[in-house]
Amino acid sequence: MKSFTRIATSAVAIVGLGATGILLAPPASADVSPQAASCKVWKNSAGTIGYAKCSGVRSVRVEVTCISYTGASHIEYGSWVDSKYTSYHKCAGADAGQAGVLKVIAQARF
C-alpha cells in the first residue's frame, strides 16, 4: 500500500468563512521533501466541488469534507492524478442542492 502525505488544507464553511494551513509529514521517498511541495486547494463558486493542484510531488488527490443540508459531514476523495493535473471531486448530493464543500485538503505522494 502506498503512503501519502496531507500537504495543504483550506477550511471553507458553507457560510463563506475560510482558513488555510499546511500539514506536513515525512516523505514516502527520499528524492522529494514535503518542504519542496507547493499545493493550492480551492472550491468552485457554487461550493460543490473541491480542487487540489500540487507541484514538487509525484501525484495528488483532493480530500473533500462534504456537509449535507442536515448538517452531517463526511469525507469523499477525488482521483489520484499526476502532479501536472488537478484533482477534483463533487460532493454527492450537490446536484440536488443537498450537499456542499466544508473543507478541502490536498493529499500527495512523493
Backbone as CSV, one residue per row, in Angstrom:
resi,resn,N_x,N_y,N_z,CA_x,CA_y,CA_z,C_x,C_y,C_z
1,MET,0.833,-1.169,0.000,0.000,0.000,0.000,0.884,1.240,0.000
2,LYS,0.613,2.166,-0.885,1.359,3.411,-0.982,0.935,4.352,0.143
3,SER,1.898,5.070,0.678,1.556,6.062,1.685,1.424,7.426,1.032
4,PHE,0.777,8.342,1.720,0.609,9.686,1.202,0.753,10.673,2.344
5,THR,0.888,11.917,1.991,1.054,12.988,2.951,0.011,14.055,2.697
6,ARG,-0.613,14.546,3.745,-1.519,15.684,3.597,-0.651,16.929,3.486
7,ILE,-0.858,17.680,2.449,0.005,18.831,2.186,-0.640,20.158,2.532
8,ALA,-1.804,20.416,2.044,-2.423,21.728,2.262,-3.880,21.540,2.623
9,THR,-4.378,22.447,3.372,-5.777,22.365,3.762,-6.415,23.741,3.689
10,SER,-7.643,23.754,3.370,-8.399,25.001,3.374,-9.787,24.695,3.909
11,ALA,-10.107,25.260,5.038,-11.455,25.084,5.586,-12.339,26.144,4.970
12,VAL,-13.375,25.722,4.308,-14.274,26.662,3.657,-15.690,26.340,4.110
13,ALA,-16.203,27.123,5.003,-17.543,26.867,5.523,-18.594,27.281,4.505
14,ILE,-19.748,26.684,4.599,-20.849,26.995,3.698,-21.210,28.483,3.799
15,VAL,-21.043,29.075,4.961,-21.385,30.485,5.130,-20.318,31.416,4.580
16,GLY,-19.238,30.865,4.048,-18.218,31.675,3.398,-16.986,31.952,4.239
17,LEU,-16.902,31.439,5.453,-15.699,31.618,6.249,-14.622,30.681,5.743
18,GLY,-13.355,31.068,5.849,-12.290,30.215,5.341,-11.012,30.381,6.130
19,ALA,-10.143,29.370,6.036,-8.820,29.405,6.654,-7.907,28.495,5.848
20,THR,-6.632,28.782,5.889,-5.681,27.919,5.194,-4.567,27.532,6.138
21,GLY,-3.880,26.452,5.837,-2.760,25.994,6.630,-1.985,24.937,5.893
22,ILE,-0.922,24.464,6.499,-0.072,23.440,5.898,0.050,22.284,6.886
23,LEU,-0.104,21.068,6.388,0.108,19.858,7.176,1.202,19.062,6.488
24,LEU,2.298,18.805,7.197,3.427,18.109,6.589,3.778,16.861,7.387
25,ALA,4.310,15.867,6.687,4.780,14.634,7.305,5.988,14.158,6.505
26,PRO,6.745,13.182,7.011,7.916,12.703,6.273,7.536,12.170,4.894
27,PRO,8.411,12.356,3.892,8.114,11.879,2.542,8.186,10.363,2.442
28,ALA,7.474,9.821,1.450,7.487,8.380,1.221,8.789,7.936,0.562
29,SER,9.482,8.848,-0.123,10.779,8.530,-0.706,11.711,9.695,-0.448
30,ALA,12.999,9.471,-0.594,13.988,10.477,-0.218,14.255,11.523,-1.290
31,ASP,13.732,11.370,-2.503,14.104,12.288,-3.573,13.372,13.631,-3.543
32,VAL,12.212,13.733,-2.916,11.470,14.986,-2.812,11.001,15.135,-1.380
33,SER,11.217,16.302,-0.792,10.783,16.510,0.584,9.471,17.279,0.612
34,PRO,8.688,17.141,1.682,7.444,17.901,1.782,7.669,19.410,1.716
35,GLN,8.839,19.865,2.174,9.127,21.291,2.132,9.220,21.802,0.697
36,ALA,9.564,20.928,-0.266,9.664,21.317,-1.674,8.302,21.317,-2.354
37,ALA,7.303,20.772,-1.690,5.962,20.688,-2.274,5.226,22.012,-2.111
38,SER,4.430,22.316,-3.102,3.582,23.502,-3.053,2.208,23.107,-3.566
39,CYS,1.190,23.335,-2.764,-0.163,22.946,-3.148,-1.136,24.104,-3.017
40,LYS,-2.133,24.073,-3.882,-3.231,25.035,-3.824,-4.520,24.228,-3.758
41,VAL,-5.399,24.585,-2.859,-6.716,23.952,-2.756,-7.776,25.042,-2.825
42,TRP,-8.906,24.704,-3.450,-9.994,25.671,-3.572,-11.294,24.950,-3.862
43,LYS,-12.387,25.694,-3.845,-13.692,25.148,-4.212,-14.272,26.031,-5.314
44,ASN,-15.237,25.491,-6.049,-15.880,26.279,-7.094,-16.816,27.316,-6.461
45,SER,-17.293,28.239,-7.273,-18.126,29.331,-6.749,-19.445,28.837,-6.160
46,ALA,-19.928,27.690,-6.621,-21.167,27.126,-6.079,-20.939,26.405,-4.754
47,GLY,-19.664,26.143,-4.415,-19.349,25.452,-3.168,-19.658,23.978,-3.190
48,THR,-19.625,23.363,-4.382,-19.984,21.952,-4.507,-18.824,21.056,-4.946
49,ILE,-17.733,21.645,-5.445,-16.589,20.879,-5.950,-15.317,21.388,-5.279
50,GLY,-14.492,20.453,-4.793,-13.188,20.799,-4.233,-12.085,20.421,-5.206
51,TYR,-11.020,21.235,-5.238,-9.911,21.035,-6.161,-8.587,21.045,-5.408
52,ALA,-7.589,20.299,-5.923,-6.229,20.314,-5.381,-5.233,20.224,-6.530
53,LYS,-4.239,21.097,-6.507,-3.176,21.124,-7.518,-1.867,21.307,-6.769
54,CYS,-0.886,20.431,-7.038,0.402,20.487,-6.347,1.559,20.443,-7.330
55,SER,2.669,21.017,-6.915,3.925,20.859,-7.638,4.956,20.341,-6.646
56,GLY,6.011,19.736,-7.149,7.037,19.178,-6.270,6.654,17.847,-5.668
57,VAL,5.637,17.192,-6.237,5.200,15.872,-5.770,5.008,14.968,-6.983
58,ARG,4.861,13.670,-6.732,4.633,12.718,-7.825,3.172,12.711,-8.251
59,SER,2.252,12.654,-7.275,0.826,12.645,-7.591,0.048,13.284,-6.450
60,VAL,-1.191,13.643,-6.756,-2.027,14.357,-5.791,-3.470,13.894,-5.929
61,ARG,-4.222,13.945,-4.824,-5.669,13.774,-4.878,-6.290,14.723,-3.867
62,VAL,-7.510,15.102,-4.143,-8.225,16.002,-3.253,-9.039,15.189,-2.256
63,GLU,-9.040,15.636,-1.027,-9.894,15.086,0.027,-10.897,16.184,0.370
64,VAL,-12.168,15.899,0.205,-13.210,16.897,0.408,-14.111,16.462,1.564
65,THR,-14.244,17.321,2.542,-15.234,17.087,3.587,-16.519,17.753,3.118
66,CYS,-17.540,16.940,2.921,-18.829,17.427,2.433,-19.784,17.549,3.611
67,ILE,-20.694,18.513,3.515,-21.706,18.699,4.549,-23.072,18.699,3.885
68,SER,-23.983,17.946,4.472,-25.336,17.845,3.897,-26.235,18.944,4.456
69,TYR,-27.394,19.056,3.886,-28.361,20.052,4.350,-28.804,19.802,5.794
70,THR,-28.588,18.573,6.282,-28.943,18.248,7.668,-27.824,18.605,8.647
71,GLY,-26.646,18.965,8.111,-25.505,19.294,8.960,-24.536,18.145,9.162
72,ALA,-24.861,16.963,8.624,-23.963,15.811,8.742,-22.797,15.982,7.767
73,SER,-21.587,15.659,8.213,-20.423,15.767,7.332,-19.776,14.401,7.136
74,HIS,-19.112,14.260,6.006,-18.382,13.034,5.702,-17.293,13.373,4.682
75,ILE,-16.324,12.474,4.518,-15.181,12.707,3.629,-15.343,11.920,2.341
76,GLU,-15.053,12.585,1.227,-15.033,11.962,-0.097,-13.704,12.331,-0.755
77,TYR,-13.298,11.539,-1.779,-11.988,11.723,-2.405,-12.094,11.848,-3.916
78,GLY,-11.193,12.660,-4.481,-11.017,12.705,-5.922,-10.039,11.618,-6.329
79,SER,-9.792,11.516,-7.611,-8.850,10.521,-8.126,-7.409,10.972,-7.903
80,TRP,-6.497,9.983,-7.747,-5.075,10.284,-7.755,-4.699,10.671,-9.182
81,VAL,-4.019,11.804,-9.337,-3.587,12.255,-10.653,-2.123,12.671,-10.595
82,ASP,-1.459,12.626,-11.744,-0.103,13.139,-11.861,-0.111,14.616,-11.471
83,SER,0.991,15.092,-10.919,1.015,16.467,-10.406,0.840,17.545,-11.477
84,LYS,0.920,17.171,-12.744,0.666,18.172,-13.784,-0.832,18.416,-13.990
85,TYR,-1.669,17.624,-13.316,-3.127,17.761,-13.419,-3.723,18.238,-12.103
86,THR,-4.989,18.590,-12.125,-5.730,18.995,-10.938,-6.696,17.878,-10.556
87,SER,-6.653,17.479,-9.286,-7.616,16.502,-8.770,-8.849,17.264,-8.299
88,TYR,-10.028,16.716,-8.570,-11.260,17.385,-8.153,-12.311,16.351,-7.768
89,HIS,-13.273,16.804,-6.963,-14.371,15.925,-6.571,-15.594,16.754,-6.231
90,LYS,-16.754,16.320,-6.721,-18.037,16.951,-6.405,-18.715,16.141,-5.310
91,CYS,-19.184,16.827,-4.279,-19.879,16.154,-3.182,-21.137,15.457,-3.687
92,ALA,-21.353,14.239,-3.205,-22.577,13.506,-3.538,-23.770,14.294,-3.027
93,GLY,-24.781,14.432,-3.842,-25.972,15.184,-3.479,-25.891,16.660,-3.851
94,ALA,-24.747,17.097,-4.369,-24.561,18.508,-4.713,-25.494,18.948,-5.844
95,ASP,-25.703,18.079,-6.826,-26.562,18.442,-7.953,-27.998,18.707,-7.518
96,ALA,-28.422,18.059,-6.457,-29.785,18.246,-5.954,-29.855,19.352,-4.896
97,GLY,-28.722,20.019,-4.664,-28.695,21.084,-3.664,-28.706,20.584,-2.241
98,GLN,-28.317,19.320,-2.044,-28.379,18.732,-0.714,-27.034,18.632,-0.008
99,ALA,-25.933,19.056,-0.656,-24.607,18.960,-0.036,-23.689,20.023,-0.604
100,GLY,-22.668,20.360,0.177,-21.666,21.320,-0.253,-20.324,21.019,0.370
101,VAL,-19.298,21.747,-0.045,-17.928,21.554,0.437,-17.736,22.322,1.742
102,LEU,-17.276,21.616,2.755,-16.953,22.224,4.039,-15.452,22.488,4.139
103,LYS,-14.625,21.499,3.710,-13.171,21.603,3.835,-12.511,20.894,2.672
104,VAL,-11.358,21.406,2.229,-10.602,20.820,1.132,-9.163,20.601,1.589
105,ILE,-8.634,19.394,1.351,-7.259,19.041,1.700,-6.600,18.395,0.488
106,ALA,-5.337,18.690,0.265,-4.554,18.023,-0.781,-3.776,16.883,-0.141
107,GLN,-3.838,15.700,-0.736,-3.025,14.561,-0.322,-2.015,14.331,-1.437
108,ALA,-0.747,14.097,-1.065,0.307,13.969,-2.075,1.115,12.708,-1.866
109,ARG,1.593,12.156,-2.963,2.554,11.051,-2.958,3.871,11.614,-3.489
110,PHE,4.929,11.307,-2.783,6.247,11.806,-3.162,7.044,10.784,-3.915
